[in-house]
């Protein structure tokens, strides 16, 4: 599996975790989480684990674009 395929799969898993389907009995119109971070409005260990990885992705993508 190419590197970008693995990255895409990992990001899709993260989206599935963060944006689960809402309960059918829910009366709210909210479709997505309104949290600022992964688990809440406060930064948690999960955020601290993910942020450096996302920064690496951002730097690599920027570098690849500059090389094109």
C-alpha positions as a printed Julia matrix, in Angstrom:
68×3 Matrix{Float64}:
   0.0    0.0    0.0
   1.48   3.36  -0.94
   2.15   5.88   1.79
  -0.71   8.17   0.75
  -3.13   5.19   0.78
  -2.2    4.38   4.37
  -2.54   8.0    5.35
  -5.96   8.25   3.73
  -7.13   5.08   5.49
  -5.91   6.41   8.85
  -7.65   9.75   8.35
 -10.88   7.97   7.38
 -10.72   5.9   10.59
 -10.25   9.12  12.55
 -13.3   10.66  10.88
 -15.39   7.57  11.68
 -14.32   7.84  15.33
 -14.96  11.57  15.63
 -18.16  11.77  13.57
 -20.25   8.72  14.46
 -23.86   8.64  13.28
 -26.18  10.31  15.74
 -28.75   8.32  17.65
 -31.95   7.87  15.62
 -33.97   9.05  18.62
 -31.98  12.26  18.92
 -34.06  15.41  18.6
 -31.06  17.6   17.81
 -30.36  18.98  14.34
 -26.61  18.74  14.9
 -24.96  16.52  12.27
 -21.33  16.88  13.35
 -19.44  17.44  16.55
 -19.03  21.04  17.62
 -16.01  20.26  19.8
 -12.84  22.24  19.19
 -10.71  19.11  19.73
 -11.18  15.36  19.26
 -12.96  14.49  22.51
 -14.08  17.8   23.98
 -13.53  21.54  24.0
 -10.36  20.96  26.02
  -7.18  19.5   24.61
  -6.64  15.88  25.66
  -3.89  13.29  25.27
  -5.48  12.12  22.01
  -5.06  15.62  20.56
  -1.46  15.79  21.75
  -0.8   12.48  20.01
  -2.41  13.5   16.72
  -1.2   17.1   16.32
   2.5   16.33  15.64
   1.49  13.74  13.04
  -0.79  16.2   11.28
   1.99  18.79  11.32
   4.33  16.32   9.61
   1.69  15.68   6.94
   1.27  19.43   6.42
   5.03  19.96   6.02
   5.45  17.0    3.65
   2.53  18.07   1.46
   3.84  21.63   1.31
   7.3   20.35   0.35
   5.87  18.07  -2.36
   3.88  20.95  -3.85
   6.98  23.15  -3.95
   8.91  20.4   -5.76
   6.32  20.11  -8.54
